[in-house]
């Protein structure tokens, strides 16, 4: 997967339902003090999504963690597919229209390791 750089997440307080994805039992449990380290070095699986929107539609990616905290990406994406890392705990992922007024349904395409050559061009957020 192709890591997207300069990604910034902002708190989200809306009501997006999203798509819940089970956690990776092989990843270490996440705590407030190890979250950054685990995301960067220990989460080896990712889930690939396809937003159910017309091609080239701009959308914002978001997630809600196991503790109910929600975040949304500071920039727009237009990719036909994208990937998000999966940690130990279950997580809910969602996509929002340009101004956040509409939730865009996500279809799970695959769950794979980060080094899977079949998904090397998929952007990883």
Secondary structure, DSSP 8 states (H G I E B T S, - for coil): -EE--S--EEE--S----EEE---TTS----TTTHHHIIIII--EEEEEEESS-TT--EEEEEE-TTS-EEEESS-B--S-EEEEE-SS-EEEEEEETTSSSEE-EEEEEEEETT-GGGTTSEE-
